[in-house]
Amino acid sequence: MIYVSPDQLSQVEFLIHQSIQGHHLLFDSERVREIFLRAPYCEFTEADAYEMEHHIERLLTKPTLETKRAYLAALDPATYERVVRTYFNIVENNLFESAKVLH
């Protein structure tokens, strides 16, 4: 479970909403494209998910977009890729949860 303060919640909601609209403010578009073209699907173990939870939480608690981007830039390439995949999974789940029931 990822914890954010009530003050951070509005920023997280903004970032997710922007991502749903196709504006990925945190990530370099070329790197994201490269990650998903190279391996469109990736299975996560429970341990992987737990590790990424901490990175996502740290990322989201950074106060500004610049500090969030700096945090991401400091990650090694493998961790960055897993953070990207986790973040986009969160965005996708949020999109599905907010969709109207079609059946």
N, C-alpha and C positions, 0 to 999 in steps of 0.2 A: 504494500500500500504506500503510495506517495503522499506525503504531507506537505501542504502549503498553507500559509497563513491566510486569513480572510483578505488582507491587503494584496497578497500575491495572486489570489484567485482571479481577480479581474484581469490581471496581466496574462495569466495562463489561458483564460477564456479568449482573450484577444488574439493571442498567438495561434491557438487552435482554430479560431474562426478565420484568421488570415490564411492559415494553411489550407483549410477547406476551400477557400476561394482561389487557391493556387499561388499565394504569396508566402513563400517560405522564408521568413525574415531571419531565421537563425542560421540557416545552412547555405553553403555555397552550392548553387544550382548545378554546376558542372560535376562536382563531387557526388551529389545525390544521384544525378543521371547515371554517372559511371557505376555507382554501387548497384543500382537496380537493373542496369543493362547487363552487368557481369553476372549477377545472380538474382533473378527476379524474386525467388522465394528462398526463405531461410528458416530452418527449424531452430527453435531456441530450447535449450534444456531449462529445467527449473532453476538450476544454478546460474545460468546465463541471465535469465529474467531477473533473478534476485540481484545480481551484480549491476545490471542496467538500471534497476529501480533506484539505486543509490546515485548513479550518475545523473539520471533524469531529475531526481529531487534536488541535487546540488545545482544543476543547470537552472532549474526553475526558480530557485531561491536567490539567484544573482539579481541585483537590483536593476540593471539596465541591459539593453540589447547589446551594448558594447562589451560588458563584462560576461554576458552569456556567450557571445561569439569568441571572446578570449579564452573562456573555459574550454569550449569546443576545439579551438585551435591548439590547445596544449595537450589534447588527447592523442595517444598513439593511433595509427591508422585503423587497426582492428577494432579498438574500442570506439573510435569515432563512427565506424560503420555500424556497429551494434547499437549505438545511441541513435543514429539516424533511423535505423530499422524499427527500433522501439518507439521513437517519437512518431513515426508515420503510422505505426500500428495503433497508437493512442488516437491519432487524428482519424484514422479509418474507423475505429470503434466508436468514436464520438459522432462521426457522420452517420453510421448505421443506427446508433441509439436515437439520434434526433430525427431520423427519417420517419415519415408517416407510414403506417401499416398499409400495404398495398393489396392485401388479400382479405 
